[in-house]
Amino acid sequence: MEIIKEIYSTSIYKITHKKKIQLHQTINQKNIITAMPTIALTIQKGGSGKTTTAINLAAALQILGKKVLLVDMDPQANLTHSLGITDEPEPSIYHMLKDEGDGGEADLKSIISAPSGIPIVPASIELAGAELELVRIYGREHLLKRMLEPLTKDYDFILIDCPPSIGMLTVNALVASDYVLLPMQAEFLHYKGLKSFMHHFKKLRKSLKPELEILGIVITKYDHRKNMHRDTYERLKKEYDDKLFDTTIRSNIDLAKAQEKGKDIFQFSNRCNGAADYMAMAEEMIQKLIFKDADMALPSSVEN
């Protein structure tokens, strides 16, 4: 506990980048986050910034010395394509789910690749058929969880990019996860998507995984000049309070350009707003997890 208080006696946001890296090396060496979390990125609305957040959060965590694995569970395979895998991968997560569902022992490690430097379990368009195929399989909600269990000891974080709907693929991702991260734009339809997800989340947690927690809501493509964005942020703050990340991801064209080039934002333009925002988000997320793990509140000396 003393090392946690020491680390956060000075705000992580007020120190130099070099000092931040040293600080996180201390966190890594001390094993302060004892549980290696699996986190599902999901919400019932397309265009929320899920995939962009998965890529650049993973990259920021890597810079901070964490071992990160990405898992693409979206049949659109945008995460896979954005990391430089342009051809349809075979085998992919679809084939692994099929093998596991048919009674085999799927080896996810065998299909992990890292063309951009971030390890990923890739998806393909064939994954769209899995929704129907999984219906007939006994214990179908737990397939991904069983497949990921052998990998949890190899990574500090596993981030799962989910489809923008509550189908069997998203249910598998949620059952396999410890936490849920909800990226969304500060707009009305995204707010509706959040409310819809929360409704389904309560039912799923009750029936399949009571220990699953919401890690937080993060606002993407944020523009403080827009009244709607400011109003939606304040509305979320009132309704969800500590679940809303203080960090917002500002609208930044470099984030889209980086994905087009098959790179994360730190490889593409490490001095842009997008890079600064995702690094701040990664630091805030680690801070949340440290104090969840330690079961204690932030010290009052920490500045926001």
Kinemage of the C-alpha trace (Angstrom):
@kinemage 1
@onewidth
@group {chain A} dominant
@subgroup {mainchain}
@vectorlist {calphas} color= white
{ca met a 1} P 0.000 0.000 0.000
{ca glu a 2} L 2.855 2.404 0.794
{ca ile a 3} L 4.257 2.187 -2.735
{ca ile a 4} L 0.826 3.133 -4.152
{ca lys a 5} L 0.640 6.211 -1.919
{ca glu a 6} L 4.211 7.130 -2.853
{ca ile a 7} L 3.570 6.808 -6.583
{ca tyr a 8} L 0.461 8.970 -6.482
{ca ser a 9} L 1.543 11.577 -3.926
{ca thr a 10} L 2.359 13.630 -7.033
{ca ser a 11} L -0.109 13.790 -9.909
{ca ile a 12} L 0.804 11.516 -12.815
{ca tyr a 13} L -0.465 14.238 -15.145
{ca lys a 14} L 1.960 16.879 -13.821
{ca ile a 15} L 5.288 15.143 -14.413
{ca thr a 16} L 7.568 14.737 -17.412
{ca his a 17} L 7.139 11.940 -19.951
{ca lys a 18} L 10.493 10.405 -18.934
{ca lys a 19} L 9.428 10.385 -15.289
{ca lys a 20} L 6.090 8.789 -16.243
{ca ile a 21} L 7.905 5.912 -17.963
{ca gln a 22} L 10.136 5.421 -14.893
{ca leu a 23} L 7.079 5.521 -12.657
{ca his a 24} L 5.295 2.845 -14.681
{ca gln a 25} L 8.438 0.705 -14.690
{ca thr a 26} L 8.186 0.808 -10.887
{ca ile a 27} L 4.528 -0.221 -11.116
{ca asn a 28} L 5.485 -3.127 -13.396
{ca gln a 29} L 8.380 -4.263 -11.185
{ca lys a 30} L 6.295 -4.121 -8.004
{ca asn a 31} L 3.400 -6.026 -9.636
{ca ile a 32} L 1.002 -3.493 -8.130
{ca ile a 33} L -1.788 -4.579 -10.491
{ca thr a 34} L -1.890 -8.205 -9.393
{ca ala a 35} L -4.777 -9.244 -11.655
{ca met a 36} L -4.013 -9.203 -15.374
{ca pro a 37} L -7.298 -7.919 -16.748
{ca thr a 38} L -9.193 -8.804 -19.884
{ca ile a 39} L -11.229 -5.833 -21.093
{ca ala a 40} L -14.075 -5.844 -23.632
{ca leu a 41} L -14.541 -2.636 -25.649
{ca thr a 42} L -18.172 -2.452 -26.656
{ca ile a 43} L -21.310 -0.325 -27.020
{ca gln a 44} L -24.528 -0.669 -29.012
{ca lys a 45} L -23.658 1.978 -31.604
{ca gly a 46} L -21.368 1.970 -34.615
{ca gly a 47} L -18.833 4.751 -35.142
{ca ser a 48} L -18.149 5.069 -31.435
{ca gly a 49} L -14.359 4.896 -31.707
{ca lys a 50} L -14.105 1.344 -30.310
{ca thr a 51} L -11.513 0.131 -32.777
{ca thr a 52} L -9.489 3.356 -32.672
{ca thr a 53} L -9.480 3.143 -28.874
{ca ala a 54} L -8.461 -0.531 -28.862
{ca ile a 55} L -5.469 0.119 -31.129
{ca asn a 56} L -4.151 3.259 -29.481
{ca leu a 57} L -4.874 2.256 -25.902
{ca ala a 58} L -2.909 -0.948 -26.562
{ca ala a 59} L -0.053 1.067 -28.076
{ca ala a 60} L 0.023 3.459 -25.112
{ca leu a 61} L 0.075 0.548 -22.661
{ca gln a 62} L 2.981 -0.995 -24.580
{ca ile a 63} L 4.929 2.261 -24.299
{ca leu a 64} L 4.299 2.124 -20.549
{ca gly a 65} L 5.920 -1.313 -20.424
{ca lys a 66} L 2.814 -3.529 -20.515
{ca lys a 67} L 2.381 -6.694 -22.566
{ca val a 68} L -0.851 -6.334 -24.509
{ca leu a 69} L -2.864 -8.675 -26.731
{ca leu a 70} L -5.663 -7.460 -29.017
{ca val a 71} L -8.534 -9.760 -29.999
{ca asp a 72} L -10.772 -8.849 -32.941
{ca met a 73} L -14.304 -10.202 -32.384
{ca asp a 74} L -16.002 -7.915 -34.923
{ca pro a 75} L -16.907 -9.504 -38.299
{ca gln a 76} L -16.067 -6.179 -39.972
{ca ala a 77} L -12.450 -6.942 -38.970
{ca asn a 78} L -11.602 -3.225 -38.814
{ca leu a 79} L -9.123 -3.817 -36.004
{ca thr a 80} L -7.365 -6.497 -38.049
{ca his a 81} L -7.177 -4.330 -41.179
{ca ser a 82} L -6.104 -1.227 -39.229
{ca leu a 83} L -3.048 -3.090 -37.938
{ca gly a 84} L -1.785 -3.951 -41.402
{ca ile a 85} L -3.405 -7.344 -42.032
{ca thr a 86} L -5.055 -6.551 -45.356
{ca asp a 87} L -5.654 -10.089 -46.657
{ca glu a 88} L -8.329 -12.320 -45.148
{ca pro a 89} L -6.423 -14.235 -42.437
{ca glu a 90} L -6.844 -17.989 -42.345
{ca pro a 91} L -7.050 -19.370 -39.799
{ca ser a 92} L -8.672 -16.543 -37.829
{ca ile a 93} L -10.701 -16.209 -34.627
{ca tyr a 94} L -13.643 -17.664 -36.568
{ca his a 95} L -11.838 -20.952 -37.212
{ca met a 96} L -10.711 -21.125 -33.585
{ca leu a 97} L -14.274 -20.638 -32.303
{ca lys a 98} L -15.483 -23.307 -34.718
{ca asp a 99} L -12.814 -25.780 -33.593
{ca glu a 100} L -13.507 -25.117 -29.915
{ca gly a 101} L -17.252 -25.436 -30.449
{ca asp a 102} L -16.789 -28.751 -32.242
{ca gly a 103} L -15.002 -30.210 -29.232
{ca gly a 104} L -11.405 -29.472 -30.237
{ca glu a 105} L -8.789 -27.521 -28.302
{ca ala a 106} L -8.291 -24.308 -30.226
{ca asp a 107} L -4.795 -22.824 -29.952
{ca leu a 108} L -5.136 -19.032 -30.186
{ca lys a 109} L -1.398 -18.593 -29.749
{ca ser a 110} L -0.860 -20.205 -33.148
{ca ile a 111} L -2.705 -17.414 -35.016
{ca ile a 112} L -1.336 -14.375 -33.172
{ca ser a 113} L 0.622 -12.009 -35.402
{ca ala a 114} L 2.030 -8.510 -34.899
{ca pro a 115} L 2.685 -6.790 -38.262
{ca ser a 116} L 2.460 -3.341 -36.667
{ca gly a 117} L 4.132 -4.315 -33.386
{ca ile a 118} L 0.966 -5.042 -31.380
{ca pro a 119} L 0.036 -8.746 -31.071
{ca ile a 120} L -3.444 -9.471 -32.409
{ca val a 121} L -5.802 -12.425 -32.795
{ca pro a 122} L -7.235 -11.486 -36.211
{ca ala a 123} L -10.794 -11.667 -37.518
{ca ser a 124} L -12.195 -12.251 -40.990
{ca ile a 125} L -15.541 -11.696 -42.718
{ca glu a 126} L -16.357 -15.367 -42.034
{ca leu a 127} L -16.909 -14.411 -38.403
{ca ala a 128} L -20.312 -13.034 -39.428
{ca gly a 129} L -21.526 -16.629 -39.801
{ca ala a 130} L -20.486 -17.523 -36.282
{ca glu a 131} L -23.555 -15.883 -34.739
{ca leu a 132} L -25.799 -18.543 -36.319
{ca glu a 133} L -23.337 -21.413 -35.996
{ca leu a 134} L -22.799 -20.892 -32.269
{ca val a 135} L -26.518 -21.186 -31.472
{ca arg a 136} L -26.404 -25.004 -31.666
{ca ile a 137} L -23.321 -25.382 -29.453
{ca tyr a 138} L -23.607 -26.325 -25.780
{ca gly a 139} L -21.862 -23.809 -23.496
{ca arg a 140} L -21.481 -21.408 -26.428
{ca glu a 141} L -21.196 -18.325 -24.203
{ca his a 142} L -17.931 -19.612 -22.707
{ca leu a 143} L -15.975 -20.559 -25.849
{ca leu a 144} L -13.755 -17.450 -25.971
{ca lys a 145} L -13.145 -17.547 -22.226
{ca arg a 146} L -11.802 -21.111 -22.476
{ca met a 147} L -9.630 -20.197 -25.457
{ca leu a 148} L -8.116 -17.129 -23.754
{ca glu a 149} L -7.351 -18.759 -20.398
{ca pro a 150} L -3.971 -20.239 -21.492
{ca leu a 151} L -2.874 -16.768 -22.700
{ca thr a 152} L -3.680 -14.721 -19.620
{ca lys a 153} L -0.327 -15.495 -17.984
{ca asp a 154} L 1.529 -14.160 -21.049
{ca tyr a 155} L -0.048 -10.677 -21.121
{ca asp a 156} L -0.723 -7.837 -18.713
{ca phe a 157} L -3.796 -6.753 -20.690
{ca ile a 158} L -6.069 -8.442 -23.208
{ca leu a 159} L -8.309 -5.993 -25.094
{ca ile a 160} L -11.276 -7.372 -27.074
{ca asp a 161} L -12.865 -5.288 -29.836
{ca cys a 162} L -16.555 -6.265 -30.027
{ca pro a 163} L -19.286 -5.825 -32.647
{ca pro a 164} L -21.671 -2.862 -32.068
{ca ser a 165} L -24.507 -5.176 -30.979
{ca ile a 166} L -25.370 -7.644 -28.232
{ca gly a 167} L -25.113 -10.931 -30.137
{ca met a 168} L -23.337 -14.177 -29.342
{ca leu a 169} L -19.907 -12.753 -30.277
{ca thr a 170} L -20.274 -9.848 -27.846
{ca val a 171} L -21.661 -12.158 -25.163
{ca asn a 172} L -18.584 -14.378 -25.566
{ca ala a 173} L -16.319 -11.342 -25.203
{ca leu a 174} L -18.132 -10.152 -22.083
{ca val a 175} L -18.059 -13.567 -20.412
{ca ala a 176} L -14.315 -13.781 -21.156
{ca ser a 177} L -13.649 -10.334 -19.655
{ca asp a 178} L -13.069 -8.854 -16.221
{ca tyr a 179} L -14.102 -5.336 -17.218
{ca val a 180} L -16.060 -3.468 -19.864
{ca leu a 181} L -14.807 -0.237 -21.449
{ca leu a 182} L -17.404 1.864 -23.279
{ca pro a 183} L -16.090 4.308 -25.912
{ca met a 184} L -18.737 6.682 -27.278
{ca gln a 185} L -19.197 10.022 -28.977
{ca ala a 186} L -20.835 12.811 -26.983
{ca glu a 187} L -23.994 12.741 -29.099
{ca phe a 188} L -27.643 11.746 -28.602
{ca leu a 189} L -27.659 8.459 -30.560
{ca his a 190} L -24.495 7.298 -28.819
{ca tyr a 191} L -26.095 8.164 -25.479
{ca lys a 192} L -29.087 6.001 -26.463
{ca gly a 193} L -26.691 3.204 -27.413
{ca leu a 194} L -25.082 3.457 -23.975
{ca lys a 195} L -28.443 3.255 -22.199
{ca ser a 196} L -29.432 0.240 -24.302
{ca phe a 197} L -26.163 -1.521 -23.514
{ca met a 198} L -26.546 -0.863 -19.781
{ca his a 199} L -30.002 -2.460 -19.887
{ca his a 200} L -28.658 -5.649 -21.484
{ca phe a 201} L -25.509 -5.589 -19.348
{ca lys a 202} L -27.477 -5.911 -16.117
{ca lys a 203} L -29.280 -9.003 -17.414
{ca leu a 204} L -26.125 -10.600 -18.779
{ca arg a 205} L -24.168 -10.027 -15.600
{ca lys a 206} L -26.953 -11.508 -13.478
{ca ser a 207} L -27.272 -14.665 -15.578
{ca leu a 208} L -23.717 -15.304 -16.840
{ca lys a 209} L -21.039 -13.337 -14.971
{ca pro a 210} L -21.935 -11.501 -11.735
{ca glu a 211} L -18.336 -10.315 -11.182
{ca leu a 212} L -18.124 -8.430 -14.515
{ca glu a 213} L -17.616 -4.696 -13.941
{ca ile a 214} L -17.871 -1.498 -15.957
{ca leu a 215} L -14.362 -0.045 -15.951
{ca gly a 216} L -15.441 3.219 -17.490
{ca ile a 217} L -16.954 5.322 -20.249
{ca val a 218} L -14.602 7.299 -22.472
{ca ile a 219} L -15.700 10.097 -24.794
{ca thr a 220} L -14.170 9.970 -28.288
{ca lys a 221} L -14.112 12.498 -31.160
{ca tyr a 222} L -14.728 15.220 -28.597
{ca asp a 223} L -14.899 18.894 -29.574
{ca his a 224} L -15.307 21.235 -26.607
{ca arg a 225} L -16.546 23.985 -28.946
{ca lys a 226} L -19.772 22.063 -29.613
{ca asn a 227} L -22.613 22.638 -27.175
{ca met a 228} L -23.939 19.106 -27.723
{ca his a 229} L -20.604 17.582 -26.752
{ca arg a 230} L -20.286 19.682 -23.604
{ca asp a 231} L -23.911 19.045 -22.602
{ca thr a 232} L -23.648 15.287 -23.184
{ca tyr a 233} L -20.416 15.113 -21.186
{ca glu a 234} L -22.066 16.908 -18.253
{ca arg a 235} L -25.113 14.637 -18.494
{ca leu a 236} L -22.906 11.556 -18.364
{ca lys a 237} L -20.953 13.007 -15.456
{ca lys a 238} L -24.147 13.424 -13.457
{ca glu a 239} L -25.480 9.963 -14.292
{ca tyr a 240} L -22.311 7.876 -14.149
{ca asp a 241} L -19.948 10.011 -12.054
{ca asp a 242} L -16.748 8.004 -11.366
{ca lys a 243} L -17.409 5.663 -14.318
{ca leu a 244} L -16.758 8.521 -16.763
{ca phe a 245} L -13.071 8.965 -17.641
{ca asp a 246} L -11.731 12.460 -16.984
{ca thr a 247} L -9.700 12.052 -20.176
{ca thr a 248} L -11.565 12.798 -23.404
{ca ile a 249} L -10.240 11.807 -26.835
{ca arg a 250} L -10.298 14.943 -28.948
{ca ser a 251} L -11.347 14.867 -32.580
{ca asn a 252} L -8.109 14.427 -34.536
{ca ile a 253} L -7.724 13.527 -38.224
{ca asp a 254} L -4.345 11.912 -37.537
{ca leu a 255} L -6.136 9.042 -35.779
{ca ala a 256} L -7.929 8.109 -39.013
{ca lys a 257} L -4.803 8.620 -41.114
{ca ala a 258} L -2.800 6.316 -38.845
{ca gln a 259} L -5.312 3.477 -39.307
{ca glu a 260} L -5.207 3.958 -43.068
{ca lys a 261} L -1.435 3.380 -42.915
{ca gly a 262} L -1.771 0.328 -40.660
{ca lys a 263} L -0.138 2.119 -37.717
{ca asp a 264} L -1.039 3.214 -34.217
{ca ile a 265} L -1.034 6.943 -33.470
{ca phe a 266} L 2.340 6.858 -31.690
{ca gln a 267} L 4.027 5.368 -34.757
{ca phe a 268} L 2.262 7.818 -37.065
{ca ser a 269} L 2.382 11.139 -35.194
{ca asn a 270} L 3.445 10.886 -31.576
{ca arg a 271} L 3.124 14.609 -30.867
{ca cys a 272} L -0.488 15.079 -32.003
{ca asn a 273} L -3.527 15.476 -29.753
{ca gly a 274} L -4.597 11.895 -30.401
{ca ala a 275} L -1.313 10.530 -29.029
{ca ala a 276} L -1.464 12.787 -25.969
{ca asp a 277} L -5.077 11.831 -25.254
{ca tyr a 278} L -4.601 8.071 -25.539
{ca met a 279} L -1.508 8.195 -23.350
{ca ala a 280} L -3.466 10.152 -20.729
{ca met a 281} L -6.294 7.632 -20.994
{ca ala a 282} L -3.921 4.680 -20.523
{ca glu a 283} L -2.448 6.314 -17.432
{ca glu a 284} L -5.901 7.056 -16.018
{ca met a 285} L -7.009 3.472 -16.669
{ca ile a 286} L -3.973 2.045 -14.871
{ca gln a 287} L -4.681 4.403 -11.995
{ca lys a 288} L -8.283 3.134 -11.813
{ca leu a 289} L -7.130 -0.482 -11.838
{ca ile a 290} L -4.481 0.058 -9.165
{ca phe a 291} L -7.007 1.442 -6.737
{ca lys a 292} L -9.624 -1.160 -7.629
{ca asp a 293} L -7.031 -3.847 -6.983
{ca ala a 294} L -5.934 -2.235 -3.742
{ca asp a 295} L -9.588 -1.655 -2.745
{ca met a 296} L -8.883 1.921 -1.700
{ca ala a 297} L -9.847 5.401 -2.826
{ca leu a 298} L -7.526 7.875 -4.475
{ca pro a 299} L -5.513 9.896 -1.954
{ca ser a 300} L -6.849 13.437 -1.520
{ca ser a 301} L -3.394 14.793 -2.444
{ca val a 302} L -3.771 13.620 -6.048
{ca glu a 303} L -4.470 16.570 -8.347
{ca asn a 304} L -6.853 16.202 -11.298
